[in-house]
Amino acid sequence: MSAEPAAFSRTAVDAADHLVRSCGSLRAGERVAIVVDERTLEIGRLVAERCAPLTAAVEMRQVPLAAMHGTEPPPAAAAAMKRADLIFGLTHFSMAHTAARRDACAGGARYLSLPEYSLALLEDPAVGVDYKARAPLVRAVADAFTAGDFVHVTSPRGTDVRLDVRGRTGNFCPGFVERPGELGSPPDIEANVSPVETYSEGIVVVDGSIPCAEIGLLREPVELDVRGGKIVAFRSRDDAVVATLERLFERAGSEKAYVLAECGVGLNDAARLTGIMLTDEGAAGTLHFGFGSNATVGGLNDVAFHLDFVFRDGAVAVDGTTVVDRGRVLA
């Protein structure tokens, strides 16, 4: 392999190095698995080249382009993941909520979830931040979720939702992995929790993005009516977005897709809303609710579907104490 393909800018090469050495904490001689598809093959090759100075044990697997987030990879790719010390999940659609990822991490692999990566994303300032400097803030929010029983989420646009997190552990997602079994998704820096699936009640007003290819950044807010833990109605002045959401959820083929599965707090100060999942979920000043799968991140809802809804300036109170207020962490 050549050291530096001419197609990539110096910024992109430096970002790939940052992913390998800082975010992935790659050590000399470790085994690496890189899983790509037709949209991410070139990025995968760049990452492989940046791994080369540290290890020759790099296995790249190209898999078919999935239909949605949460689709299981083919058995050969899953086996490569289980053999690795560090995995780069570079498929266009996320494998973070798959059994293959869960099993690989249970066996000791570190996993970087990097869906929707592109040259533009590699060159985004949000990728090159000092993740480890932000880790204490992420830990504080995650610990608040773990210690709490009930969460109340509000926003100036009208979000008002109550969650039950009794017995659930807050997830520490600082954007880097160091120890066996850890999961990171740079440039996403967040803390999140999987609430009890049957309890969530209230209204979510989404004014940021719905990060999927069919929607992205929103022109009009979208209102979600959540009852008994599930979305029971979508509302918006943008009829096309409502129709798209109804089609996406129906295509999932399960009532489990409608379950409020995740409450997350974005903590990357360099990230901005772009319509891409990893920048939007991690953008400081935003909150997000994920619907669908959470079985691999502390919940009980197992379904091959996960979709996030990002909104601005929210507040999070845990057992009556405000932890986050309009992007400021008070924990």
C-alpha positions in Angstrom: 0.0 0.0 0.0 1.2 3.5 -0.6 1.5 5.8 2.4 -0.9 8.4 1.3 -3.4 8.2 -1.7 -3.4 11.3 -3.8 -7.2 11.5 -3.8 -7.2 12.4 -0.1 -6.3 15.8 1.3 -3.8 16.3 4.1 -6.8 17.1 6.4 -8.5 13.8 5.6 -5.3 11.8 6.1 -4.7 13.5 9.5 -8.3 12.8 10.5 -7.9 9.1 9.6 -4.7 9.0 11.7 -6.7 10.6 14.5 -9.3 7.9 14.2 -6.7 5.1 14.3 -4.4 6.3 17.0 -6.5 8.5 19.3 -10.0 7.3 18.8 -9.2 3.7 18.3 -6.1 3.6 20.5 -4.5 1.1 18.1 -1.5 -0.6 19.6 1.4 -2.2 17.7 0.6 -5.7 16.4 -3.1 -5.6 17.2 -5.6 -7.2 14.9 -7.9 -4.8 13.0 -11.1 -5.5 11.1 -12.5 -2.9 8.7 -16.1 -3.5 7.5 -17.1 -1.4 4.4 -19.7 -1.3 1.6 -19.7 0.2 -1.8 -20.2 3.7 -0.5 -17.3 3.6 2.0 -14.7 1.4 0.3 -12.2 4.3 -0.4 -12.5 5.6 3.2 -11.8 2.1 4.4 -8.7 1.8 2.3 -7.4 5.1 3.7 -8.0 3.8 7.3 -6.2 0.6 6.5 -3.2 2.5 5.2 -3.1 4.6 8.4 -3.1 1.4 10.4 -0.2 -0.1 8.4 2.6 1.6 10.4 1.4 -0.1 13.6 0.2 -3.5 12.4 0.1 -5.8 9.4 -2.9 -7.7 10.8 -5.5 -5.7 9.0 -8.5 -7.5 7.5 -11.0 -5.5 5.3 -14.4 -6.9 4.5 -16.7 -5.4 1.9 -20.4 -6.3 2.6 -23.6 -5.5 0.6 -25.1 -2.1 1.1 -27.7 -2.5 3.9 -31.3 -1.2 3.7 -31.3 0.4 7.1 -29.4 0.9 10.4 -29.2 -2.2 12.5 -28.9 -4.7 9.6 -26.7 -7.7 10.5 -23.6 -8.1 8.5 -22.9 -11.4 6.6 -21.4 -14.3 8.6 -17.9 -13.8 7.1 -17.8 -10.2 8.2 -19.1 -11.1 11.7 -16.4 -13.7 12.0 -13.7 -11.1 11.1 -15.1 -8.8 13.7 -14.9 -11.5 16.4 -11.2 -12.1 15.5 -10.2 -8.4 15.9 -8.9 -6.3 18.7 -10.2 -3.1 17.0 -13.1 -2.8 14.6 -13.9 0.0 12.2 -17.6 -0.3 11.4 -17.5 1.9 8.3 -20.6 0.6 6.6 -22.9 3.4 5.4 -25.7 2.2 7.7 -24.7 1.6 11.3 -24.0 -1.9 12.7 -23.8 -0.6 16.3 -27.2 -2.1 17.2 -26.4 -5.6 15.7 -25.7 -8.9 17.4 -22.5 -9.1 15.5 -21.2 -5.9 17.1 -22.4 -7.0 20.5 -20.8 -10.4 20.2 -17.5 -9.0 19.0 -17.4 -6.5 21.9 -18.3 -9.3 24.4 -15.2 -11.1 23.1 -13.0 -8.1 23.9 -13.0 -6.1 20.7 -13.1 -2.3 20.7 -15.6 -0.9 18.2 -15.6 2.4 16.4 -19.0 2.9 14.8 -18.5 5.1 11.8 -21.6 5.1 9.6 -22.1 7.6 6.8 -18.5 8.5 6.7 -17.3 10.5 3.7 -14.5 12.8 2.6 -16.6 15.8 3.7 -17.0 14.3 7.2 -13.3 13.4 7.5 -12.5 17.1 6.9 -15.1 18.3 9.4 -13.5 20.0 12.4 -15.8 17.9 14.7 -13.7 14.8 13.9 -10.4 16.2 15.0 -11.3 17.3 18.5 -9.5 16.2 21.7 -12.0 13.5 22.7 -10.2 12.6 25.9 -10.4 16.1 27.3 -14.2 16.0 27.0 -14.5 12.6 28.7 -15.1 13.9 32.3 -18.2 15.9 31.1 -19.6 12.8 29.3 -19.0 10.7 32.4 -20.8 13.2 34.7 -24.0 13.0 32.5 -23.8 9.3 32.1 -23.4 8.8 35.9 -26.4 11.1 36.5 -28.6 8.8 34.3 -27.3 5.7 36.2 -28.0 7.2 39.6 -31.5 8.4 38.7 -35.0 6.9 38.6 -37.0 9.4 36.5 -36.0 11.8 33.7 -38.0 14.8 32.5 -37.0 16.3 29.2 -38.3 19.7 28.0 -37.4 22.3 25.3 -38.5 25.8 24.4 -40.4 24.5 21.3 -42.7 22.4 23.4 -41.0 19.0 24.2 -42.3 17.6 27.4 -41.5 13.9 28.0 -41.1 11.8 31.1 -39.0 8.7 31.2 -38.4 5.9 33.7 -34.7 4.9 33.9 -34.9 2.7 37.0 -32.4 -0.1 36.7 -30.9 1.3 33.6 -27.2 2.4 33.2 -26.1 5.6 31.6 -23.9 5.0 28.6 -20.6 6.8 28.5 -19.9 7.5 24.8 -16.8 9.9 24.6 -15.9 9.2 21.0 -12.9 7.0 21.7 -12.2 3.4 22.8 -9.3 2.2 25.0 -10.5 -0.9 26.8 -11.9 -4.3 25.6 -15.5 -4.2 24.7 -15.8 -0.4 24.4 -18.0 1.3 21.7 -17.2 4.8 20.3 -18.6 6.8 17.4 -16.5 9.9 16.6 -17.4 12.7 16.1 -20.4 11.7 18.2 -19.6 12.7 21.8 -22.7 11.9 24.0 -24.1 10.4 27.1 -27.3 8.4 26.8 -29.7 6.0 28.5 -32.2 3.4 27.4 -35.4 4.1 29.3 -37.9 1.5 30.4 -39.7 0.7 27.1 -43.3 0.9 28.3 -43.3 4.0 30.4 -42.3 7.1 28.3 -45.1 9.7 28.0 -45.3 13.1 26.4 -44.7 15.2 23.3 -41.4 15.6 21.5 -40.9 18.6 19.2 -38.1 17.9 16.8 -36.6 21.1 15.4 -33.1 20.0 14.4 -32.8 16.9 12.2 -33.9 13.4 11.6 -30.5 12.1 10.4 -31.3 9.6 7.6 -30.9 9.9 3.9 -34.7 10.4 3.3 -35.0 13.5 5.6 -31.9 15.1 7.2 -32.1 18.7 8.3 -35.7 19.9 9.1 -37.4 22.9 7.5 -40.4 22.6 9.8 -40.6 21.0 13.3 -42.0 17.5 13.6 -44.1 16.6 16.7 -44.0 13.1 18.1 -46.9 12.0 20.3 -45.5 9.3 22.7 -47.9 7.2 24.8 -47.1 4.0 26.7 -43.5 4.1 25.5 -44.3 4.3 21.8 -45.0 6.9 19.1 -48.7 7.0 18.3 -48.7 9.9 15.9 -46.4 12.1 13.8 -47.5 15.7 13.2 -45.9 18.5 11.1 -46.8 21.3 8.7 -44.4 19.4 6.3 -46.7 16.7 5.1 -43.9 15.1 3.0 -41.8 14.4 6.1 -44.8 12.9 8.0 -45.4 10.6 5.0 -41.7 9.6 4.9 -41.7 8.8 8.6 -44.8 6.7 8.4 -43.3 4.8 5.4 -39.9 4.3 7.2 -41.5 2.9 10.4 -44.0 0.7 8.5 -41.1 -0.7 6.5 -39.4 -1.8 9.7 -42.2 -4.3 10.0 -42.5 -4.3 13.7 -44.3 -2.3 16.5 -41.0 -2.4 18.3 -39.7 0.3 15.9 -42.0 2.8 17.5 -40.5 2.3 21.0 -38.7 5.2 22.6 -35.4 3.4 23.1 -32.8 6.1 23.8 -32.4 9.6 25.4 -29.1 11.2 24.4 -27.2 14.4 25.2 -24.8 15.8 22.6 -21.4 17.1 24.0 -19.1 17.9 21.0 -18.6 21.7 20.9 -17.1 21.5 17.4 -20.1 19.6 15.9 -22.9 21.3 14.0 -26.2 20.0 12.6 -25.5 18.6 9.1 -28.2 15.9 8.7 -25.6 13.2 9.3 -26.2 11.0 12.4 -22.7 11.2 14.0 -22.4 15.0 13.9 -26.0 15.6 14.8 -26.3 13.2 17.8 -23.0 14.6 19.2 -23.6 18.3 18.6 -23.4 20.2 21.9 -26.6 22.1 22.7 -28.8 19.3 21.3 -30.7 16.3 22.7 -31.9 13.3 20.8 -34.4 10.5 21.2 -33.8 7.2 19.4 -36.6 4.9 18.5 -36.3 1.2 17.8 -33.5 -1.0 18.9 -31.7 -0.6 22.3 -31.0 -4.2 23.2 -27.2 -3.8 22.6 -26.9 -0.6 24.7 -28.8 -1.5 27.9 -32.4 -1.9 26.9 -34.7 -4.8 26.1 -36.1 -3.7 22.6 -34.6 -5.9 19.9 -35.4 -4.9 16.4 -33.4 -4.3 13.2 -34.3 -0.6 13.2 -33.0 2.6 14.9 -33.8 6.2 14.0 -32.9 9.3 15.9 -34.7 12.6 16.3 -32.5 15.6 17.2 -33.8 18.8 18.8 -32.1 22.0 20.1 -31.9 23.8 23.5 -33.4 21.0 25.6 -33.3 20.6 29.3 -32.8 17.3 31.2 -33.9 16.9 34.8 -33.1 13.7 36.7 -35.2 13.1 39.8 -36.0 16.8 39.8 -32.4 18.1 39.5 -31.5 19.8 36.3 -28.5 18.1 34.7 -28.5 19.8 31.3 -30.0 23.2 30.4 -30.0 24.4 26.8 -26.7 22.7 26.1 -25.0 23.6 29.4 -24.1 20.6 31.5 -24.8 21.4 35.2 -24.0 18.0 36.6 
